[in-house]
Amino acid sequence: AAHDLRRKGYKVTVFERDDQIGGCLVNRIPEWRLPQRVVERDLSVIEALGITVRTGVEIGRNVTLDELREGHDAVLLLIGYAGARRLAELGVGIRRRASGTLVVDPVTYETGIAGVFAAGDAVSGPATVITALALGRSAAESVDLFLAGEDLRSGRHAPIPPKLLWGLEVPEEERRRRVRQPVMLTPANEPMTEEEVLGEGERCLDCECGLCVQDCEFLEASCESPKDLARMVLDDFESPETLKMVYSCNICALCDTVCPEDLDTGAMLLDARREAVRRGLGPLPVHKGIVSYFNAGVSKAFTLVKSEPGRQRSKRLFFTGCALPAVAPANTRTVYEELRRHYPGTGVLMYCCGAPVELLGMDEEFEKASEEILRQAEAVGAEELITACPDCSHTLKSSVPELKVRTAWELLAGVWQPPRLREGAEVAVHDSCKVRGQLDVCSSVRTLIKDGGATVEEIEYNGEKARCCGFGGMIYPVDPELSQRVTRRRGEESELPMITYCAGCRMALKGTGKDSIHILDFLLDPDWESKSRENPPGGLARYVNRLRTKWAFKRMKPLENR
């Protein structure tokens, strides 16, 4: 921590309780585990960087935390596990867990006292040197951001597995101690006896935090934990019941977002779908309509690649996807017109991104679609795809990494002024589950809504915690009841009309009676409230609309000749 802050140009003072710096590196860890020459070499950097060192200083004995805070712009407590226990006894205003470690923000390492941070074993409890260094480095980054007056949380995550920060407390009367404590100061311990091994095993709490199950209709209905789900899949993979379960997950990754260990159950089930396809068991018969829809989306009848009218080549292409042209051909053309106006040289590519077959586990078809998208983009010299669908954006970023992918909302926010027709309107926004990690997209959508005059009331599960609309993972034909439960749960998060920026999400929400509207209809339709209650086009109409959109694009003229 001192090294990093000094390298950033700050004047750093290290206060050390003992007569030399190093703490447990010098005093506790034996030579055979951590050679002294390595410690001395690393600590020599402190003096070389001009960091001030004051030894023989201990909080509560010859200096108080208040005095340290008053005399410095920021204070970082790296006092070890024992030091944390002593500090807590002083009652300095920093909370501690029953284990004795200090309670801090797991991302920023703020203690609750302005300008005071803590890290290392004082926070994690006894851990490895590497873990302590990682925590110190992350805390130093927070100090730097704090002193610069910047946001301490933006784009950051906890640097170590969050299990080290859990507040799992077991009452003392129920606690079962280790049968035999390992002796860390000896190179090797005596082997455990069979009785000791059995005793250790009986201490296991078999912990399951259940956060993913609490937040997921599918997991709640299917299992008690992801571990149970994995066992069911492995034990009876080819049974109709198991295959239905495998194809009933939205693959929305909310489980990964809320899990302290980043366990993505959806990724596991997507692998299971791929295995089902390899064995000839998937996709299921009920997926026939989805496969047909995809096949149309990559056929010559419904696809088009075209440079901007009047140009031979285009640096970027508006990637329409399947859904928006199918439900709103006029709005699809409007987005393209605005992109052309503000970003000259924008062509158009009508093609399916491949998400439907990817989510069914059909890797061969998905790879062919990805290769064709890249080939068509290269044919007109395009280096970038502009999407208006979160699912397309999410899919293309991984399937065609050779191309830059951005959304139309990011490009148009701040440069396109939609008609200011929505003064006084109050709405909620449904963020697609595919925008996690793309918070700029969420922000851009809200900018456009506010530029139209409306006010946005935020709901709990948005942005990084956005819930699925219910259509994700192609689950509707497999378990329509579950799909609608997911959709209703999402719609019930707000009594206000919901704005979506995914045509598929809007179809899902309206399918359960929720007043909802695509952002383009909200901004452009004269009677948006009636539009929010209007049902989306039926199946045949969607195919016709895609053809209408294609022919409208083919008839477009250069901007200067209109």
VEXDREN-2710 file (C-alpha; in Angstrom, 1 decimal):
% VEXDREN-2710
k/r/px/py/pz
1/ALA/0.0/0.0/0.0
2/ALA/2.8/2.5/0.9
3/HIS/4.7/1.6/-2.2
4/ASP/1.7/2.2/-4.5
5/LEU/0.7/5.5/-2.9
6/ARG/4.3/6.8/-2.9
7/ARG/4.6/5.9/-6.6
8/LYS/1.5/8.0/-7.2
9/GLY/3.3/11.0/-5.7
10/TYR/1.9/11.2/-2.2
11/LYS/3.9/11.8/0.9
12/VAL/3.6/8.6/2.9
13/THR/4.4/7.9/6.6
14/VAL/4.4/4.4/7.9
15/PHE/3.8/4.0/11.7
16/GLU/5.1/0.7/13.0
17/ARG/4.4/-0.6/16.5
18/ASP/7.7/-2.6/16.7
19/ASP/11.3/-1.4/16.3
20/GLN/11.4/-2.4/12.7
21/ILE/8.9/-2.6/9.9
22/GLY/7.6/-5.8/8.4
23/GLY/5.2/-7.1/11.0
24/CYS/4.6/-10.8/10.7
25/LEU/6.8/-11.0/7.7
26/VAL/9.8/-10.4/10.0
27/ASN/8.5/-11.7/13.3
28/ARG/6.2/-14.6/12.7
29/ILE/6.8/-16.4/9.4
30/PRO/9.8/-18.8/9.6
31/GLU/12.8/-18.7/7.2
32/TRP/11.9/-22.0/5.5
33/ARG/8.5/-20.7/4.5
34/LEU/9.5/-17.1/3.5
35/PRO/13.2/-16.5/3.1
36/GLN/14.5/-13.5/5.0
37/ARG/16.5/-12.3/1.9
38/VAL/13.2/-11.9/0.1
39/VAL/11.6/-10.0/2.9
40/GLU/14.7/-7.7/3.2
41/ARG/14.7/-7.1/-0.6
42/ASP/11.1/-6.1/-0.7
43/LEU/11.2/-3.9/2.4
44/SER/14.2/-2.0/1.1
45/VAL/11.9/-0.4/-1.4
46/ILE/10.3/1.6/1.4
47/GLU/13.6/3.5/2.1
48/ALA/14.4/3.8/-1.6
49/LEU/11.1/5.5/-2.4
50/GLY/11.6/8.1/0.4
51/ILE/8.8/6.8/2.6
52/THR/9.0/8.1/6.1
53/VAL/9.0/5.4/8.8
54/ARG/8.3/6.0/12.5
55/THR/8.8/2.9/14.7
56/GLY/7.5/2.3/18.2
57/VAL/4.1/3.9/17.5
58/GLU/0.9/2.1/18.5
59/ILE/-2.7/3.4/18.4
60/GLY/-4.0/3.7/21.9
61/ARG/-0.6/3.7/23.5
62/ASN/1.2/6.9/22.2
63/VAL/-1.2/8.1/19.5
64/THR/-5.0/8.1/19.0
65/LEU/-6.8/7.4/15.8
66/ASP/-8.3/10.9/16.0
67/GLU/-4.8/12.4/16.1
68/LEU/-3.7/10.4/13.1
69/ARG/-6.7/11.5/11.2
70/GLU/-6.3/15.2/12.1
71/GLY/-2.7/15.1/11.1
72/HIS/-3.1/13.4/7.7
73/ASP/-5.3/13.6/4.7
74/ALA/-6.1/9.9/4.9
75/VAL/-5.3/6.9/7.3
76/LEU/-5.0/3.3/6.2
77/LEU/-5.0/0.8/9.0
78/LEU/-2.9/-2.3/8.2
79/ILE/-2.5/-3.5/11.8
80/GLY/-3.0/-7.3/11.5
81/TYR/-5.5/-9.5/13.1
82/ALA/-4.2/-9.0/16.6
83/GLY/-4.1/-5.3/16.1
84/ALA/-7.7/-5.3/14.9
85/ARG/-8.8/-7.0/18.1
86/ARG/-6.8/-4.5/20.2
87/LEU/-8.3/-1.5/18.3
88/ALA/-11.8/-2.8/18.7
89/GLU/-11.3/-2.8/22.5
90/LEU/-10.4/0.9/22.4
91/GLY/-13.9/1.8/21.1
92/VAL/-12.7/4.1/18.3
93/GLY/-15.9/3.9/16.3
94/ILE/-15.1/1.1/13.9
95/ARG/-17.4/-1.9/14.0
96/ARG/-16.0/-5.4/14.3
97/ARG/-17.3/-8.9/13.7
98/ALA/-17.6/-11.5/16.4
99/SER/-14.4/-13.0/15.0
100/GLY/-12.6/-9.8/15.9
101/THR/-12.0/-8.5/12.3
102/LEU/-12.9/-5.0/11.3
103/VAL/-16.1/-4.3/9.3
104/VAL/-15.3/-2.4/6.1
105/ASP/-16.9/-1.9/2.7
106/PRO/-15.7/-5.0/0.8
107/VAL/-14.9/-3.0/-2.3
108/THR/-13.7/0.4/-1.0
109/TYR/-12.3/-0.7/2.4
110/GLU/-13.9/2.4/4.1
111/THR/-14.4/1.9/7.8
112/GLY/-17.3/4.2/8.3
113/ILE/-15.0/7.0/9.5
114/ALA/-14.4/9.5/6.8
115/GLY/-10.9/9.2/5.4
116/VAL/-10.1/6.1/7.4
117/PHE/-9.6/2.8/5.6
118/ALA/-8.5/-0.7/6.7
119/ALA/-7.2/-3.8/5.0
120/GLY/-5.0/-6.9/5.4
121/ASP/-5.5/-9.4/8.2
122/ALA/-7.3/-6.8/10.2
123/VAL/-10.2/-7.3/7.7
124/SER/-9.8/-10.8/6.4
125/GLY/-8.6/-12.5/9.5
126/PRO/-5.4/-14.6/9.4
127/ALA/-4.6/-15.2/5.7
128/THR/-1.7/-15.6/3.3
129/VAL/0.8/-12.9/2.6
130/ILE/-0.5/-12.7/-1.0
131/THR/-4.0/-12.0/0.2
132/ALA/-2.8/-9.3/2.6
133/LEU/-0.8/-7.7/-0.2
134/ALA/-3.9/-7.8/-2.5
135/LEU/-6.1/-6.2/0.1
136/GLY/-3.4/-3.5/0.8
137/ARG/-3.1/-2.7/-2.9
138/SER/-6.9/-2.4/-3.3
139/ALA/-7.2/-0.2/-0.2
140/ALA/-4.4/2.1/-1.5
141/GLU/-6.4/2.5/-4.7
142/SER/-9.3/3.7/-2.6
143/VAL/-7.2/6.1/-0.7
144/ASP/-6.0/7.5/-4.0
145/LEU/-9.5/7.9/-5.3
146/PHE/-10.6/9.5/-2.0
147/LEU/-7.8/12.1/-2.1
148/ALA/-8.7/12.9/-5.7
149/GLY/-12.3/13.4/-4.9
150/GLU/-13.4/10.6/-7.3
151/ASP/-16.0/7.8/-7.0
152/LEU/-14.5/5.0/-4.9
153/ARG/-16.8/2.3/-6.4
154/SER/-16.9/2.9/-10.1
155/GLY/-15.9/-0.2/-12.0
156/ARG/-14.4/-1.9/-9.0
157/HIS/-14.9/-5.3/-7.4
158/ALA/-13.7/-7.0/-4.3
159/PRO/-10.1/-8.2/-5.0
160/ILE/-10.4/-11.5/-3.1
161/PRO/-13.1/-14.2/-2.9
162/PRO/-16.0/-12.6/-0.9
163/LYS/-16.2/-15.6/1.3
164/LEU/-13.3/-14.1/3.3
165/LEU/-15.6/-11.2/4.1
166/TRP/-18.8/-13.1/4.9
167/GLY/-20.3/-12.4/8.3
168/LEU/-21.2/-16.1/9.0
169/GLU/-21.2/-16.3/12.7
170/VAL/-21.8/-19.5/14.7
171/PRO/-22.9/-19.1/18.4
172/GLU/-20.1/-20.1/20.7
173/GLU/-22.1/-22.9/22.4
174/GLU/-22.7/-24.5/19.0
175/ARG/-19.1/-24.0/17.7
176/ARG/-17.0/-27.2/17.3
177/ARG/-13.3/-26.5/17.4
178/ARG/-10.7/-28.2/15.2
179/VAL/-9.8/-31.7/16.4
180/ARG/-6.1/-30.7/16.2
181/GLN/-4.8/-27.2/15.2
182/PRO/-2.2/-27.3/12.5
183/VAL/1.2/-25.9/13.7
184/MET/2.2/-23.3/11.0
185/LEU/5.7/-22.8/12.4
186/THR/6.8/-26.3/11.6
187/PRO/7.5/-27.5/8.0
188/ALA/5.1/-30.5/8.3
189/ASN/2.5/-31.7/10.7
190/GLU/1.9/-35.3/11.8
191/PRO/-0.7/-37.1/9.7
192/MET/-4.2/-37.1/11.1
193/THR/-5.7/-40.3/12.5
194/GLU/-8.9/-41.8/11.0
195/GLU/-10.7/-40.6/14.1
196/GLU/-9.4/-37.1/13.7
197/VAL/-10.4/-37.0/10.0
198/LEU/-13.9/-38.1/10.8
199/GLY/-14.1/-35.5/13.5
200/GLU/-13.1/-32.8/11.2
201/GLY/-15.7/-33.9/8.6
202/GLU/-18.4/-33.7/11.2
203/ARG/-17.6/-30.0/11.8
204/CYS/-18.7/-29.0/8.3
205/LEU/-21.6/-26.6/8.3
206/ASP/-22.5/-27.6/4.7
207/CYS/-23.1/-23.9/4.0
208/GLU/-25.5/-22.7/1.3
209/CYS/-26.1/-19.0/1.3
210/GLY/-29.2/-19.3/-0.9
211/LEU/-28.9/-15.9/-2.5
212/CYS/-29.3/-17.2/-6.0
213/VAL/-32.4/-19.3/-5.1
214/GLN/-34.0/-16.3/-3.4
215/ASP/-33.6/-14.2/-6.6
216/CYS/-34.6/-16.8/-9.2
217/GLU/-38.0/-18.3/-9.9
218/PHE/-36.4/-21.2/-11.8
219/LEU/-34.0/-22.2/-9.0
220/GLU/-36.7/-21.8/-6.4
221/ALA/-39.0/-24.2/-8.2
222/SER/-36.3/-26.7/-9.2
223/CYS/-33.8/-27.2/-6.3
224/GLU/-32.6/-26.1/-2.9
225/SER/-29.2/-25.1/-4.2
226/PRO/-27.1/-25.1/-7.4
227/LYS/-25.3/-28.2/-5.9
228/ASP/-28.6/-30.1/-5.9
229/LEU/-29.3/-28.9/-9.5
230/ALA/-26.0/-30.2/-10.7
231/ARG/-26.5/-33.5/-9.0
232/MET/-30.0/-33.9/-10.6
233/VAL/-28.5/-33.1/-14.1
234/LEU/-25.7/-35.6/-13.7
235/ASP/-27.8/-38.4/-12.2
236/ASP/-30.5/-38.6/-14.8
237/PHE/-29.5/-36.4/-17.7
238/GLU/-31.5/-38.0/-20.5
239/SER/-34.9/-38.2/-18.7
240/PRO/-37.6/-35.9/-20.1
241/GLU/-37.9/-34.2/-16.8
242/THR/-34.2/-33.4/-16.5
243/LEU/-34.1/-32.1/-20.1
244/LYS/-37.1/-29.9/-19.5
245/MET/-35.3/-28.5/-16.4
246/VAL/-32.1/-27.9/-18.4
247/TYR/-34.1/-25.9/-20.9
248/SER/-36.0/-23.9/-18.3
249/CYS/-33.3/-21.5/-17.2
250/ASN/-33.4/-17.9/-18.6
251/ILE/-29.6/-17.9/-18.8
252/CYS/-29.8/-14.3/-17.4
253/ALA/-26.7/-14.6/-15.1
254/LEU/-28.4/-12.9/-12.2
255/CYS/-27.3/-15.9/-10.1
256/ASP/-23.7/-15.1/-11.0
257/THR/-24.2/-11.4/-10.0
258/VAL/-25.6/-12.1/-6.6
259/CYS/-23.4/-15.1/-5.8
260/PRO/-20.4/-14.3/-3.5
261/GLU/-18.4/-17.0/-5.4
262/ASP/-19.5/-15.9/-8.9
263/LEU/-21.2/-19.2/-9.5
264/ASP/-23.1/-19.0/-12.8
265/THR/-25.7/-21.7/-12.8
266/GLY/-26.9/-20.6/-16.2
267/ALA/-23.5/-21.3/-17.7
268/MET/-23.6/-24.8/-16.3
269/LEU/-27.1/-25.4/-17.9
270/LEU/-26.0/-23.9/-21.2
271/ASP/-23.2/-26.5/-21.2
272/ALA/-25.8/-29.1/-20.5
273/ARG/-27.8/-27.9/-23.5
274/ARG/-24.8/-28.3/-25.7
275/GLU/-24.3/-31.8/-24.4
276/ALA/-28.0/-32.5/-25.1
277/VAL/-27.5/-31.4/-28.7
278/ARG/-24.4/-33.6/-29.0
279/ARG/-26.4/-36.6/-27.9
280/GLY/-29.2/-35.8/-30.2
281/LEU/-31.6/-35.0/-27.4
282/GLY/-31.8/-31.3/-28.0
283/PRO/-33.2/-28.9/-28.9
284/LEU/-36.5/-30.2/-27.8
285/PRO/-39.5/-30.6/-30.2
286/VAL/-41.2/-27.5/-28.7
287/HIS/-38.2/-25.4/-29.9
288/LYS/-39.2/-26.0/-33.6
289/GLY/-40.7/-22.5/-33.9
290/ILE/-37.6/-20.9/-32.5
291/VAL/-35.3/-22.8/-34.9
292/SER/-37.5/-21.8/-37.8
293/TYR/-37.4/-18.2/-36.8
294/PHE/-33.7/-18.3/-36.7
295/ASN/-33.4/-20.0/-40.0
296/ALA/-35.6/-17.2/-41.5
297/GLY/-33.3/-14.6/-39.9
298/VAL/-30.3/-15.9/-41.7
299/SER/-32.0/-16.7/-45.0
300/LYS/-31.6/-14.6/-48.2
301/ALA/-35.2/-13.5/-48.0
302/PHE/-34.8/-11.7/-44.7
303/THR/-31.1/-10.6/-44.7
304/LEU/-29.4/-7.6/-46.2
305/VAL/-26.0/-6.0/-46.1
306/LYS/-25.8/-2.5/-47.6
307/SER/-23.4/0.4/-47.4
308/GLU/-24.9/3.8/-46.8
309/PRO/-26.7/4.8/-50.0
310/GLY/-24.3/6.7/-52.2
311/ARG/-21.2/5.0/-50.8
312/GLN/-19.3/1.9/-51.8
313/ARG/-18.1/1.0/-48.3
314/SER/-19.2/1.8/-44.8
315/LYS/-17.0/1.9/-41.7
316/ARG/-19.9/0.9/-39.4
317/LEU/-23.2/-1.0/-39.9
318/PHE/-26.5/-0.6/-38.1
319/PHE/-27.2/-4.2/-37.0
320/THR/-31.0/-4.5/-36.9
321/GLY/-31.3/-8.0/-35.5
322/CYS/-34.6/-9.8/-35.9
323/ALA/-37.0/-8.4/-33.2
324/LEU/-37.1/-4.7/-33.9
325/PRO/-37.8/-4.9/-37.6
326/ALA/-40.5/-7.5/-36.9
327/VAL/-42.5/-5.4/-34.4
328/ALA/-41.6/-1.8/-35.4
329/PRO/-40.4/-1.4/-39.0
330/ALA/-41.0/2.4/-39.0
331/ASN/-39.0/2.9/-35.8
332/THR/-36.2/0.7/-37.2
333/ARG/-35.9/3.0/-40.2
334/THR/-36.0/6.1/-37.9
335/VAL/-33.0/4.8/-35.8
336/TYR/-31.1/4.2/-39.0
337/GLU/-31.9/7.7/-40.4
338/GLU/-30.7/9.3/-37.2
339/LEU/-27.5/7.2/-37.2
340/ARG/-26.9/8.3/-40.8
341/ARG/-27.5/11.9/-40.0
342/HIS/-25.2/12.0/-37.0
343/TYR/-22.7/9.4/-38.1
344/PRO/-22.2/9.6/-41.9
345/GLY/-21.1/6.5/-43.6
346/THR/-23.3/4.1/-41.6
347/GLY/-24.6/1.2/-43.6
348/VAL/-27.1/-1.5/-42.5
349/LEU/-26.9/-5.2/-41.8
350/MET/-30.1/-7.3/-41.4
351/TYR/-29.2/-10.7/-39.9
352/CYS/-29.8/-12.8/-36.8
353/CYS/-27.1/-12.5/-34.2
354/GLY/-27.4/-16.2/-33.5
355/ALA/-28.6/-15.9/-29.8
356/PRO/-31.6/-18.2/-30.3
357/VAL/-29.5/-21.2/-31.4
358/GLU/-26.7/-20.4/-29.0
359/LEU/-29.1/-20.5/-26.1
360/LEU/-30.5/-23.9/-27.4
361/GLY/-27.0/-25.3/-27.4
362/MET/-26.7/-25.5/-31.2
363/ASP/-23.0/-24.4/-31.4
364/GLU/-22.5/-25.4/-35.0
365/GLU/-25.3/-23.2/-36.3
366/PHE/-24.3/-20.4/-34.0
367/GLU/-20.7/-20.5/-35.2
368/LYS/-21.9/-20.4/-38.8
369/ALA/-24.0/-17.4/-38.2
370/SER/-21.1/-15.6/-36.4
371/GLU/-18.8/-16.3/-39.3
372/GLU/-21.3/-15.0/-41.8
373/ILE/-21.8/-11.8/-39.9
374/LEU/-18.1/-11.2/-39.9
375/ARG/-17.9/-12.0/-43.6
376/GLN/-20.7/-9.6/-44.5
377/ALA/-19.2/-6.8/-42.4
378/GLU/-15.8/-7.3/-44.1
379/ALA/-17.4/-7.3/-47.5
380/VAL/-18.4/-3.6/-47.1
381/GLY/-15.3/-2.6/-45.1
382/ALA/-17.1/-2.3/-41.8
383/GLU/-15.2/-2.3/-38.5
384/GLU/-18.1/-1.7/-36.1
385/LEU/-21.7/-2.9/-35.5
386/ILE/-24.3/-0.6/-34.0
387/THR/-27.1/-2.5/-32.3
388/ALA/-30.6/-1.6/-31.0
389/CYS/-31.1/-4.9/-29.2
390/PRO/-29.4/-5.7/-25.8
391/ASP/-29.3/-9.4/-26.7
392/CYS/-27.6/-8.7/-30.0
393/SER/-25.1/-6.5/-28.4
394/HIS/-24.3/-9.1/-25.7
395/THR/-24.0/-11.9/-28.2
396/LEU/-21.9/-10.1/-30.8
397/LYS/-19.4/-8.8/-28.4
398/SER/-18.2/-12.3/-27.7
399/SER/-19.0/-14.0/-31.1
400/VAL/-17.3/-11.5/-33.4
401/PRO/-14.5/-9.9/-31.3
402/GLU/-12.9/-8.7/-34.5
403/LEU/-15.6/-6.0/-34.7
404/LYS/-16.3/-3.2/-32.3
405/VAL/-19.9/-3.3/-31.0
406/ARG/-21.8/-0.4/-29.6
407/THR/-25.5/0.4/-29.1
408/ALA/-27.6/2.9/-31.0
409/TRP/-28.6/4.4/-27.6
410/GLU/-25.0/5.2/-26.7
411/LEU/-24.4/6.9/-30.0
412/LEU/-27.6/8.9/-30.1
413/ALA/-27.8/10.0/-26.5
414/GLY/-26.7/13.6/-26.3
415/VAL/-26.6/14.2/-30.1
416/TRP/-30.2/13.3/-31.1
417/GLN/-32.9/15.5/-29.6
418/PRO/-36.1/13.5/-29.7
419/PRO/-39.4/15.4/-29.8
420/ARG/-40.0/16.8/-26.3
421/LEU/-43.5/15.3/-26.1
422/ARG/-43.4/13.6/-22.7
423/GLU/-43.4/16.5/-20.3
424/GLY/-44.8/15.3/-16.9
425/ALA/-44.7/11.6/-17.8
426/GLU/-43.4/9.3/-15.1
427/VAL/-42.2/5.9/-16.1
428/ALA/-40.1/3.0/-14.9
429/VAL/-37.3/1.4/-17.0
430/HIS/-36.8/-2.3/-17.5
431/ASP/-33.1/-2.9/-18.2
432/SER/-32.5/-6.1/-20.1
433/CYS/-30.6/-8.8/-18.2
434/LYS/-28.1/-8.7/-21.1
435/VAL/-26.9/-5.2/-20.2
436/ARG/-25.0/-6.2/-17.1
437/GLY/-21.5/-4.8/-17.4
438/GLN/-22.8/-2.2/-19.9
439/LEU/-24.0/0.5/-17.5
440/ASP/-23.2/3.2/-20.2
441/VAL/-26.1/1.7/-22.2
442/CYS/-28.5/2.1/-19.2
443/SER/-27.3/5.6/-18.7
444/SER/-27.8/6.5/-22.4
445/VAL/-31.3/5.1/-22.4
446/ARG/-32.3/7.3/-19.5
447/THR/-30.7/10.3/-21.1
448/LEU/-32.9/9.9/-24.1
449/ILE/-36.0/9.4/-22.0
450/LYS/-35.2/12.6/-20.0
451/ASP/-34.5/14.5/-23.2
452/GLY/-38.0/13.6/-24.2
453/GLY/-39.3/15.3/-21.1
454/ALA/-40.1/12.3/-18.9
455/THR/-39.1/11.4/-15.4
456/VAL/-37.7/8.0/-14.6
457/GLU/-38.5/6.2/-11.3
458/GLU/-35.8/3.6/-10.7
459/ILE/-36.7/0.1/-9.6
460/GLU/-34.6/-2.1/-7.4
461/TYR/-33.5/-4.8/-9.9
462/ASN/-32.0/-2.7/-12.7
463/GLY/-28.5/-2.1/-14.1
464/GLU/-26.1/-4.7/-12.8
465/LYS/-29.0/-6.6/-11.0
466/ALA/-31.5/-6.4/-13.9
467/ARG/-34.0/-9.3/-13.9
468/CYS/-35.0/-11.2/-16.9
469/CYS/-38.2/-10.3/-18.7
470/GLY/-39.1/-14.0/-18.8
471/PHE/-38.3/-14.7/-22.5
472/GLY/-34.6/-15.2/-21.9
473/GLY/-33.1/-18.6/-22.6
474/MET/-35.9/-19.5/-25.0
475/ILE/-37.9/-21.0/-22.1
476/TYR/-41.4/-19.9/-23.1
477/PRO/-42.3/-23.0/-25.2
478/VAL/-40.7/-25.3/-22.6
479/ASP/-42.4/-23.9/-19.5
480/PRO/-44.8/-21.1/-20.3
481/GLU/-46.1/-21.0/-16.8
482/LEU/-42.6/-20.4/-15.4
483/SER/-41.9/-17.8/-18.1
484/GLN/-45.0/-15.9/-17.2
485/ARG/-44.2/-16.0/-13.5
486/VAL/-40.8/-14.5/-14.2
487/THR/-42.4/-11.8/-16.3
488/ARG/-45.1/-11.0/-13.8
489/ARG/-42.5/-10.7/-11.0
490/ARG/-40.6/-8.2/-13.1
491/GLY/-43.7/-6.2/-14.0
492/GLU/-44.8/-6.0/-10.4
493/GLU/-41.7/-4.1/-9.4
494/SER/-43.4/-0.9/-10.4
495/GLU/-47.0/0.3/-10.9
496/LEU/-45.8/2.7/-13.6
497/PRO/-45.6/1.8/-17.3
498/MET/-42.3/0.2/-18.1
499/ILE/-40.1/1.4/-20.9
500/THR/-38.0/-1.3/-22.6
501/TYR/-35.2/-1.0/-25.2
502/CYS/-35.6/-4.6/-26.3
503/ALA/-38.5/-5.5/-28.5
504/GLY/-38.5/-9.0/-27.1
505/CYS/-38.7/-7.8/-23.5
506/ARG/-41.7/-5.6/-24.4
507/MET/-43.5/-8.5/-26.0
508/ALA/-42.9/-10.5/-22.8
509/LEU/-44.2/-7.8/-20.4
510/LYS/-47.3/-7.0/-22.5
511/GLY/-48.0/-10.8/-22.7
512/THR/-48.8/-10.7/-19.0
513/GLY/-50.9/-7.5/-19.2
514/LYS/-48.2/-5.1/-18.0
515/ASP/-48.4/-1.6/-19.6
516/SER/-45.1/-1.4/-21.4
517/ILE/-43.6/0.3/-24.4
518/HIS/-40.5/0.3/-26.4
519/ILE/-38.3/3.4/-26.0
520/LEU/-38.8/4.5/-29.6
521/ASP/-42.6/4.2/-29.4
522/PHE/-42.4/6.2/-26.1
523/LEU/-40.4/9.0/-27.7
524/LEU/-42.1/9.1/-31.1
525/ASP/-45.7/7.9/-30.9
526/PRO/-48.3/10.7/-30.5
527/ASP/-50.3/8.6/-28.0
528/TRP/-47.8/6.7/-26.1
529/GLU/-50.2/5.6/-23.3
530/SER/-52.5/3.9/-25.8
531/LYS/-49.4/2.4/-27.5
532/SER/-48.3/0.9/-24.1
533/ARG/-51.5/-1.1/-24.0
534/GLU/-51.4/-2.3/-27.6
535/ASN/-50.6/-5.9/-28.3
536/PRO/-47.5/-6.7/-30.4
537/PRO/-47.9/-8.0/-33.9
538/GLY/-48.7/-11.7/-34.4
539/GLY/-46.3/-14.3/-35.9
540/LEU/-47.2/-13.8/-39.6
541/ALA/-47.2/-10.0/-39.3
542/ARG/-43.7/-10.1/-37.8
543/TYR/-42.4/-11.9/-40.9
544/VAL/-44.1/-9.4/-43.2
545/ASN/-42.7/-6.5/-41.2
546/ARG/-39.2/-7.8/-41.6
547/LEU/-39.7/-7.9/-45.3
548/ARG/-41.1/-4.4/-45.4
549/THR/-38.1/-3.2/-43.4
550/LYS/-35.7/-4.8/-45.8
551/TRP/-37.3/-3.3/-48.9
552/ALA/-37.5/0.1/-47.3
553/PHE/-33.7/0.0/-46.7
554/LYS/-33.1/-1.1/-50.3
555/ARG/-35.0/1.9/-51.6
556/MET/-33.2/4.5/-49.4
557/LYS/-31.5/7.3/-51.2
558/PRO/-28.4/9.3/-50.2
559/LEU/-29.1/11.9/-47.6
560/GLU/-28.3/14.9/-49.9
561/ASN/-30.8/13.6/-52.5
562/ARG/-33.8/13.2/-50.3
END
